Amino acid sequence: MSRLVVISNRVAVPKARGVAGAQGGLAGALNAALKDRGGVWFGWSGQESEDRTGNMDLQRNDGVTTATIDLSPRDVGEYYNGYANSTLWPLFHYRIDLARFEQRTGEGYERVNDRFATSVLPLIEADDLVWVHDYHLIPLGERLRARGVENRIGFFLHTPWPPTRLLTSLPYHERLVRTMLAYDLIGFQTTEWLSSFVHYCETELGAQVDRETGRIDFEGRTVIARAYPIGIDWDHFSALGETEEAKAAEQRFLASIRGRTGMIGVDRLDYSKGLPERIDGIGRFFDEHPERVRDLVFIQIAPPSREDVESYQKIRAELERKTGQINGARSEVDIVPIRYVNHGYSHSELYGFFRAAKIGLVSPLRDGMNLVAKEYVAAQDPEDPGVLILSEFAGAAHQLGLEGPNGKDGGAVLVNPHSPDVLASAIRRALDMPLEERKRRYQAMIGTVRDDNVRAWTTSFCNDLAAG
């Protein structure tokens, strides 16, 4: 079995899993793959330094080798806060109104990708599989090819891929996509994002595409593009339910809601997650059913992210304002209908919170997958499961949103997160849903959450990458 070299913007040290802040699905996924195959995980340390010597920090923890480099403040400003998170992230989430197109940050993005390629090159051995991750590092495969790397190189995009008409608003869009075609295998979360990418290659580049096999032929190169929906680390997450920390968190949650139904949302503080729209929907529910303020309490956990980006500062202020307005109008001496928590919790604590909450509210405006939805389902009691309310625009809806025309055929309750009326109706429906229907919906989802897990995802991608 070939060794694996994983390259991503940030590197999660394995010993950090299960502690506060280590809540992302990518860390667990890549650690599992590296443990199985051996190899190294390379990326940015998260630290800033003006050191240009190329020093690399190598560590080995829990069977996984990590290699990290620092970036300069200029690199962080232009590559990370700039082009990656102020240009590509909003564009890829269909928010062209928030995307900033600046030549300076684009040059910084390319400069850091060049530096990544130069730094990781000595770590790559002849038979290694190289797996590059996410929108920060789209050009990296081309940069490695330019340095003579002939290994099989794969790329996986964890965000959506926008429709062609949106992508062409990006200056030098063709240049960006051409770099992607230096990879041997390109993975997307859903067939929708895959179809958008293939459409661009056909219409804008004139590439020859076989949609059945995912083969793309362009200027003498053949690339395979396929959908690989990511899952949770089922074994790891399920085991958390037996920990004392998870059990204590469950009891803490139940004690705090004092007999009311708990509804939970867990999201990074990000405009793609639809948090202001979510609060609007909850406000509409209480407007229509003011007496039910004694039946329902909503707890939103939203750890801050990318606090140096202006649009994130605005969304935090907006969320605090909307939450305060509803609480001001609906609170009583012994009741606060919405609790907004602006920090993270450990994975074990989240398991306990999910287990205790009878409604999981996952309503992003656009999301590549959303593993919180899957974790919520995984944490439920099969004999008394909660209800998952899920945005139809989350990648997870392709697997968990199994409703038929009558809205009763199992799976999550799907919603359009832009509509406060739809959200309010879904909350009422979940609050009143009988046990039999809750169990039927749970059974419709739990199989794919359990079986389409992170190990199946990594195995499928790596096997296809190795197969050639």
C-alpha distance (Angstrom), angle and dihedral (degrees) to the residues before:
residue distance angle dihedral
M1 . . .
S2 3.82 . .
R3 3.76 120.0 .
L4 3.81 116.4 -110.1
V5 3.80 126.8 -128.1
V6 3.80 110.5 -166.6
I7 3.80 118.9 -165.1
S8 3.80 122.0 -170.8
N9 3.78 137.8 149.7
R10 3.81 93.7 -102.1
V11 3.78 130.8 24.3
A12 3.80 123.0 -141.9
V13 3.81 113.7 -150.2
P14 3.84 105.9 -134.1
K15 3.80 94.8 -127.7
A16 3.81 87.7 62.6
R17 3.79 93.5 67.0
G18 3.77 112.4 112.3
V19 3.80 95.2 23.9
A20 3.76 127.2 107.8
G21 3.79 111.6 -71.0
A22 3.83 95.3 20.2
Q23 3.78 93.5 101.5
G24 3.79 103.4 120.5
G25 3.79 122.6 113.2
L26 3.80 94.5 -139.1
A27 3.81 94.0 66.5
G28 3.80 93.6 55.2
A29 3.79 92.1 43.6
L30 3.77 96.0 52.9
N31 3.78 95.2 41.3
A32 3.81 89.2 54.1
A33 3.81 91.4 50.9
L34 3.80 93.2 47.2
K35 3.79 93.0 48.6
D36 3.79 89.9 52.9
R37 3.80 97.3 46.7
G38 3.79 107.1 21.4
G39 3.77 121.9 -131.3
V40 3.77 137.3 107.5
W41 3.81 139.4 -62.9
F42 3.81 113.2 -142.6
G43 3.80 130.4 -171.0
W44 3.77 148.6 102.3
S45 3.81 117.6 -35.6
G46 3.80 92.4 -141.5
Q47 3.82 88.2 -117.7
E48 3.79 128.3 114.5
S49 3.79 122.7 -133.5
E50 3.80 137.6 155.3
D51 3.81 89.3 -142.1
R52 3.82 107.5 128.1
T53 3.80 96.7 -179.9
G54 3.79 92.2 100.1
N55 3.79 93.7 -120.3
M56 3.79 112.6 178.2
D57 3.79 128.0 -157.8
L58 3.81 111.6 -139.4
Q59 3.82 119.8 -167.2
R60 3.78 135.5 167.9
N61 3.79 116.9 -151.7
D62 3.79 129.9 164.3
G63 3.81 91.9 -11.6
V64 3.81 95.7 -51.1
T65 3.82 125.9 107.2
T66 3.79 116.6 -144.9
A67 3.79 127.1 -167.1
T68 3.79 120.7 -168.8
I69 3.79 139.0 177.0
D70 3.79 130.6 -164.3
L71 3.80 122.9 -120.7
S72 3.78 127.5 -143.0
P73 3.82 120.1 -111.8
R74 3.80 87.4 -109.3
D75 3.82 90.9 53.6
V76 3.79 91.6 49.8
G77 3.78 92.1 48.4
E78 3.80 96.6 47.2
Y79 3.81 104.5 29.9
Y80 3.81 103.3 31.4
N81 3.81 109.4 24.1
G82 3.78 90.2 26.2
Y83 3.80 121.3 42.8
A84 3.81 99.3 7.4
N85 3.80 99.0 45.7
S86 3.80 104.2 20.8
T87 3.82 97.5 40.5
L88 3.81 114.5 20.1
W89 3.81 99.5 31.4
P90 3.82 96.7 54.5
L91 3.81 92.3 39.6
F92 3.80 92.7 50.2
H93 3.81 89.0 50.4
Y94 3.82 91.7 51.9
R95 3.84 93.4 -106.7
I96 3.77 99.2 127.3
D97 3.81 87.2 154.5
L98 3.81 89.1 68.5
A99 3.81 98.0 40.1
R100 3.80 116.6 109.2
F101 3.79 117.5 -154.2
E102 3.80 111.4 -158.4
Q103 3.79 126.6 157.3
R104 3.80 91.9 -145.4
T105 3.81 94.0 59.8
G106 3.81 91.5 43.4
E107 3.79 89.3 55.6
G108 3.80 89.6 48.8
Y109 3.81 90.0 51.9
E110 3.79 91.4 53.7
R111 3.81 92.2 43.6
V112 3.82 93.3 54.7
N113 3.80 91.8 45.9
D114 3.82 87.7 53.6
R115 3.80 89.7 50.5
F116 3.80 92.0 49.0
A117 3.81 89.9 52.3
T118 3.80 93.2 49.7
S119 3.81 93.2 46.2
V120 3.81 98.4 46.4
L121 3.80 95.6 42.8
P122 3.86 96.3 87.5
L123 3.83 90.0 53.0
I124 3.82 94.8 58.2
E125 3.81 115.6 93.8
A126 3.79 125.8 -160.2
D127 3.82 99.0 -97.3
D128 3.80 99.2 34.8
L129 3.76 123.3 126.0
V130 3.82 109.3 -133.7
W131 3.80 117.7 -149.8
V132 3.82 118.1 -171.5
H133 3.79 120.9 -166.7
D134 3.76 136.9 -146.2
Y135 3.76 143.9 -26.2
H136 3.81 95.4 -53.5
L137 3.81 91.3 69.7
I138 3.80 107.3 34.0
P139 3.86 94.4 131.2
L140 3.80 94.9 45.1
G141 3.81 96.2 95.6
E142 3.80 91.2 56.1
R143 3.81 90.3 47.7
L144 3.81 90.3 53.1
R145 3.81 91.6 48.1
A146 3.81 89.1 52.3
R147 3.81 87.8 56.5
G148 3.80 92.5 53.8
V149 3.81 101.3 -96.7
E150 3.82 108.2 154.8
N151 3.80 96.6 172.6
R152 3.76 122.4 120.3
I153 3.82 104.4 -87.2
G154 3.79 123.9 -166.8
F155 3.79 131.9 -172.0
F156 3.80 129.1 -157.5
L157 3.79 124.1 -166.2
H158 3.80 114.1 -151.9
T159 3.81 94.6 -172.1
P160 3.79 130.3 64.6
W161 3.81 119.0 -84.8
P162 3.82 110.6 -129.4
P163 3.80 126.5 -126.2
T164 3.79 115.2 -90.4
R165 3.82 95.4 -105.6
L166 3.80 90.1 55.9
L167 3.79 95.1 44.6
T168 3.78 93.0 52.1
S169 3.81 88.5 63.9
L170 3.82 86.1 72.6
P171 3.81 112.7 94.2
Y172 3.81 109.4 -120.0
H173 3.82 91.1 12.5
E174 3.80 91.4 150.9
R175 3.78 91.5 53.3
L176 3.82 90.3 52.9
V177 3.80 95.0 49.6
R178 3.80 92.6 45.1
T179 3.81 88.5 59.8
M180 3.82 89.3 55.9
L181 3.78 90.3 58.7
A182 3.82 89.2 66.2
Y183 3.82 87.6 75.7
D184 3.79 122.7 88.6
L185 3.80 95.4 -142.6
I186 3.81 129.3 22.4
G187 3.80 119.7 -167.3
F188 3.81 129.6 -160.7
Q189 3.80 131.0 -173.0
T190 3.81 96.2 -122.8
T191 3.79 142.0 13.5
E192 3.81 88.0 -111.0
W193 3.81 93.5 62.8
L194 3.82 90.1 41.2
S195 3.80 91.3 52.5
S196 3.81 91.5 50.8
F197 3.81 91.1 52.4
V198 3.79 93.5 47.2
H199 3.81 90.4 48.5
Y200 3.80 90.4 54.8
C201 3.82 92.0 49.4
E202 3.79 90.8 51.1
T203 3.79 100.0 43.0
E204 3.80 103.1 32.7
L205 3.80 102.8 30.8
G206 3.80 101.2 27.2
A207 3.82 91.4 -127.8
Q208 3.79 120.9 166.4
V209 3.80 110.2 -116.0
D210 3.79 133.2 -168.3
R211 3.79 103.1 -163.7
E212 3.80 94.4 -168.8
T213 3.79 95.0 58.5
G214 3.81 98.1 25.2
R215 3.79 91.2 -123.2
I216 3.81 116.9 155.9
D217 3.81 118.9 -171.0
F218 3.78 116.3 -164.5
E219 3.81 131.1 159.9
G220 3.77 94.8 -22.9
R221 3.79 97.4 -44.2
T222 3.80 128.9 104.9
V223 3.80 119.6 -149.4
I224 3.80 128.5 180.0
A225 3.82 118.0 -143.1
R226 3.82 120.5 -171.6
A227 3.78 142.8 154.8
Y228 3.81 118.0 -103.1
P229 3.83 110.0 174.9
I230 3.79 108.2 -151.4
G231 3.80 121.0 -130.7
I232 3.78 137.3 -164.9
D233 3.79 126.3 -90.6
W234 3.82 91.2 -98.2
D235 3.80 98.2 -174.1
H236 3.80 94.0 46.8
F237 3.79 95.7 43.6
S238 3.82 95.0 44.3
A239 3.79 90.6 51.5
L240 3.80 90.0 56.9
G241 3.80 89.0 69.1
E242 3.80 89.3 70.2
T243 3.80 94.7 53.9
E244 3.77 122.2 104.3
E245 3.79 89.7 -128.2
A246 3.82 91.8 59.2
K247 3.80 93.3 45.5
A248 3.80 91.6 48.6
A249 3.80 90.7 49.0
E250 3.79 91.1 51.6
Q251 3.80 92.0 52.2
R252 3.79 91.6 44.5
F253 3.80 90.3 53.4
L254 3.81 93.4 47.5
A255 3.79 92.8 47.3
S256 3.79 91.5 50.5
I257 3.82 95.7 53.8
R258 3.83 92.4 49.2
G259 3.78 99.9 -148.2
R260 3.79 98.1 -36.4
T261 3.80 123.3 118.2
G262 3.77 111.1 -93.1
M263 3.81 119.2 -140.2
I264 3.81 117.6 -170.9
G265 3.79 138.5 -163.3
V266 3.81 123.1 -175.4
D267 3.79 116.5 -173.9
R268 3.76 141.2 138.1
L269 3.79 111.1 -102.8
D270 3.79 94.7 -96.7
Y271 3.81 133.4 134.6
S272 3.83 91.4 -129.0
K273 3.82 89.5 65.8
G274 3.81 93.6 68.5
L275 3.80 95.2 -129.8
P276 3.83 99.0 152.9
E277 3.80 89.3 45.8
R278 3.80 88.8 49.4
I279 3.79 91.7 53.5
D280 3.81 89.2 48.5
G281 3.81 89.1 55.3
I282 3.79 92.0 49.7
G283 3.78 90.1 47.8
R284 3.81 89.6 52.0
F285 3.81 89.9 51.1
F286 3.80 91.8 54.0
D287 3.81 90.7 44.0
E288 3.80 89.9 55.9
H289 3.80 95.8 38.6
P290 3.83 107.3 27.6
E291 3.80 91.5 161.9
R292 3.82 89.8 63.5
V293 3.77 93.1 68.5
R294 3.82 83.3 95.7
D295 3.83 91.5 52.9
L296 3.81 102.6 49.6
V297 3.79 138.3 43.4
F298 3.79 122.0 -177.6
I299 3.79 120.4 -151.1
Q300 3.80 116.5 -166.3
I301 3.80 116.5 -168.1
A302 3.81 108.8 -166.6
P303 3.82 116.9 167.3
P304 3.80 110.9 -160.2
S305 3.80 119.7 -106.5
R306 3.81 135.8 -175.0
E307 3.77 91.4 4.2
D308 3.82 91.4 175.0
V309 3.81 91.6 64.9
E310 3.81 112.0 90.8
S311 3.81 96.3 -139.8
Y312 3.81 90.0 58.5
Q313 3.79 92.1 52.5
K314 3.80 89.0 52.9
I315 3.79 94.8 50.3
R316 3.79 91.9 51.0
A317 3.80 90.6 53.0
E318 3.81 91.3 46.4
L319 3.80 92.8 49.3
E320 3.79 92.4 49.5
R321 3.81 90.7 48.5
K322 3.82 95.1 49.9
T323 3.79 92.9 44.9
G324 3.78 91.1 49.2
Q325 3.79 92.4 50.5
I326 3.80 93.7 53.4
N327 3.78 93.5 43.9
G328 3.78 90.8 47.7
A329 3.78 91.3 53.1
R330 3.81 99.0 39.7
S331 3.79 108.0 29.6
E332 3.77 124.0 106.9
V333 3.77 131.3 -173.2
D334 3.78 91.5 -82.5
I335 3.81 100.9 25.7
V336 3.81 135.3 69.5
P337 3.83 109.0 172.7
I338 3.82 98.0 -160.0
R339 3.79 127.7 39.5
Y340 3.80 114.8 -167.9
V341 3.81 114.2 -164.3
N342 3.80 116.3 -170.1
H343 3.80 100.7 -163.9
G344 3.80 139.6 64.7
Y345 3.81 134.4 -101.0
S346 3.78 133.5 -153.2
H347 3.78 120.1 -90.8
S348 3.82 89.5 -110.7
E349 3.79 92.0 54.0
L350 3.78 91.3 48.0
Y351 3.80 89.7 52.8
G352 3.78 89.1 55.8
F353 3.79 92.8 46.9
F354 3.81 91.7 49.1
R355 3.80 91.0 48.8
A356 3.79 91.8 52.8
A357 3.81 97.0 44.3
K358 3.80 114.5 88.3
I359 3.80 92.6 -161.6
G360 3.79 126.8 43.3
L361 3.81 112.2 -161.7
V362 3.82 112.6 -159.4
S363 3.79 108.7 165.2
P364 3.82 112.8 154.4
L365 3.78 118.5 168.1
R366 3.81 87.2 -135.6
D367 3.79 129.6 -6.4
G368 3.78 135.2 171.4
M369 3.80 92.8 -136.8
N370 3.84 116.9 -40.8
L371 3.78 112.7 -139.9
V372 3.81 92.9 -166.4
A373 3.81 87.4 74.7
K374 3.79 90.4 55.0
E375 3.80 93.3 44.3
Y376 3.79 90.7 52.0
V377 3.82 90.6 54.6
A378 3.82 91.9 45.0
A379 3.82 91.9 54.3
Q380 3.81 96.1 53.1
D381 3.82 126.0 112.2
P382 3.85 105.2 -115.7
E383 3.81 90.0 -143.9
D384 3.80 94.5 51.0
P385 3.81 108.6 16.4
G386 3.75 126.7 177.3
V387 3.80 126.9 -125.1
L388 3.80 123.1 -101.4
I389 3.81 115.3 -144.6
L390 3.80 105.3 -163.9
S391 3.80 134.5 -176.2
E392 3.78 113.9 -117.0
F393 3.82 86.3 -137.5
A394 3.81 95.2 62.7
G395 3.78 116.6 98.5
A396 3.81 88.3 -128.0
A397 3.82 89.3 66.1
H398 3.81 88.4 74.7
Q399 3.82 88.7 65.0
L400 3.80 104.7 25.7
G401 3.79 103.1 31.9
L402 3.78 99.2 83.8
E403 3.78 101.1 151.9
G404 3.77 120.1 140.4
P405 3.81 129.7 -151.8
N406 3.80 92.4 -72.6
G407 3.81 93.1 50.3
K408 3.80 92.8 -126.3
D409 3.76 104.8 91.5
G410 3.76 100.0 106.7
G411 3.79 133.6 -92.4
A412 3.76 130.8 73.9
V413 3.78 124.7 -21.8
L414 3.81 100.8 -107.1
V415 3.80 120.8 -143.4
N416 3.77 141.2 -179.9
P417 3.82 99.7 -124.2
H418 3.80 92.8 -155.6
S419 3.82 91.6 68.2
P420 3.83 117.7 75.4
D421 3.82 88.9 -167.6
V422 3.81 92.1 56.2
L423 3.80 91.6 46.9
A424 3.81 92.1 48.1
S425 3.81 91.1 49.8
A426 3.82 91.6 49.3
I427 3.81 91.6 50.5
R428 3.80 91.3 51.7
R429 3.80 90.5 47.2
A430 3.82 92.7 49.9
L431 3.80 92.3 45.4
D432 3.81 91.6 54.5
M433 3.80 99.2 35.7
P434 3.82 113.5 130.7
L435 3.79 120.8 -122.8
E436 3.80 94.2 -111.4
E437 3.81 92.5 58.3
R438 3.79 92.5 43.5
K439 3.80 90.3 54.2
R440 3.80 92.3 46.8
R441 3.78 91.7 51.9
Y442 3.79 91.9 46.5
Q443 3.79 92.1 51.9
A444 3.81 90.3 50.6
M445 3.82 90.6 57.5
I446 3.78 107.6 33.1
G447 3.81 95.8 72.4
T448 3.78 95.7 60.8
V449 3.82 91.7 40.9
R450 3.81 89.9 54.0
D451 3.81 100.1 38.6
D452 3.81 103.0 33.4
N453 3.77 89.9 58.3
V454 3.76 133.0 148.7
R455 3.80 94.2 -89.3
A456 3.79 91.0 53.4
W457 3.80 88.1 49.1
T458 3.80 95.9 50.3
T459 3.80 92.9 42.3
S460 3.80 92.8 50.3
F461 3.81 94.4 48.2
C462 3.79 96.0 43.0
N463 3.80 93.4 46.1
D464 3.80 91.1 51.5
L465 3.79 90.6 46.4
A466 3.80 91.9 50.6
A467 3.82 93.4 44.6
G468 3.80 93.9 66.7
